Amino acid sequence: MSFLRDVSVLNRQALLGLVFFLLALPVARAVVNIYRGRWPGGPAVLFYLRMLLGFLLAGAITLTFYSFVGKEILP
C-alpha cells in the first residue's frame, strides 16, 4: 500500500469515488433481483440495500465532483 502515499489527495478522492461507484453496481443488481423475486429477500432487505445504494452513490458523486473541482475533502 505504499504506492498510495505517492498519489495526490485529489487522485485518491477520484479513485475512491470510482470504487464507491463500482460497489454500487452489484448492490443495484441485487436490489433488482430481489424486487423481481429471483433472489430471496423481503421488504427489510430491500430497504437496507436501497439505503446502502443511496449512500454509495452519494459518496461516489461527492468525491468525484470535488476531485474535478480540485477541492480536497479527504484528510
C-alpha positions as CSV (number, residue, x, y, z in Angstrom):
1,M,0.0,0.0,0.0
2,S,3.0,2.3,-0.1
3,F,2.2,3.2,-3.7
4,L,-0.9,5.2,-2.5
5,R,1.3,7.5,-0.5
6,D,2.9,8.8,-3.7
7,V,-0.5,9.6,-5.2
8,S,-2.0,13.0,-4.7
9,V,-5.1,13.5,-2.5
10,L,-7.3,14.5,-5.4
11,N,-6.4,11.4,-7.3
12,R,-7.1,9.3,-4.2
13,Q,-10.5,11.0,-4.0
14,A,-11.3,10.2,-7.6
15,L,-10.2,6.6,-7.1
16,L,-12.4,6.3,-4.0
17,G,-15.3,7.7,-5.9
18,L,-14.8,5.2,-8.6
19,V,-14.6,2.4,-6.1
20,F,-17.9,3.6,-4.5
21,F,-19.5,3.6,-7.9
22,L,-18.2,0.1,-8.7
23,L,-19.5,-1.2,-5.4
24,A,-22.9,0.4,-6.1
25,L,-23.3,-1.7,-9.3
26,P,-23.7,-5.1,-7.7
27,V,-25.9,-3.6,-4.9
28,A,-28.2,-2.2,-7.6
29,R,-28.3,-5.6,-9.3
30,A,-29.1,-7.3,-6.1
31,V,-32.0,-4.8,-5.5
32,V,-33.5,-5.5,-8.9
33,N,-33.1,-9.3,-8.5
34,I,-34.7,-9.3,-5.0
35,Y,-37.5,-7.0,-6.2
36,R,-38.3,-9.3,-9.2
37,G,-38.4,-12.3,-6.9
38,R,-35.3,-14.1,-8.4
39,W,-33.4,-13.9,-5.1
40,P,-34.9,-14.4,-1.6
41,G,-35.4,-11.3,0.5
42,G,-38.2,-9.2,1.9
43,P,-39.0,-5.5,2.3
44,A,-36.5,-5.0,5.1
45,V,-33.6,-6.3,2.9
46,L,-34.7,-4.1,0.1
47,F,-34.9,-1.1,2.4
48,Y,-31.4,-1.8,3.7
49,L,-29.9,-2.3,0.2
50,R,-31.6,0.8,-1.2
51,M,-30.2,2.8,1.7
52,L,-26.7,1.4,1.1
53,L,-27.1,2.1,-2.6
54,G,-28.0,5.7,-1.9
55,F,-25.0,6.2,0.4
56,L,-22.7,4.6,-2.1
57,L,-23.9,6.7,-5.0
58,A,-23.9,9.9,-2.9
59,G,-20.3,9.2,-1.9
60,A,-19.3,8.5,-5.4
61,I,-20.8,11.7,-6.8
62,T,-19.5,13.8,-4.0
63,L,-15.9,12.5,-4.1
64,T,-15.8,12.7,-7.9
65,F,-17.3,16.2,-8.1
66,Y,-14.8,17.6,-5.5
67,S,-12.0,15.8,-7.4
68,F,-12.9,17.6,-10.6
69,V,-13.3,20.9,-8.8
70,G,-9.9,20.5,-7.2
71,K,-11.0,20.6,-3.6
72,E,-9.5,18.2,-1.1
73,I,-12.1,16.8,1.3
74,L,-10.2,13.7,2.5
75,P,-7.8,14.1,5.4
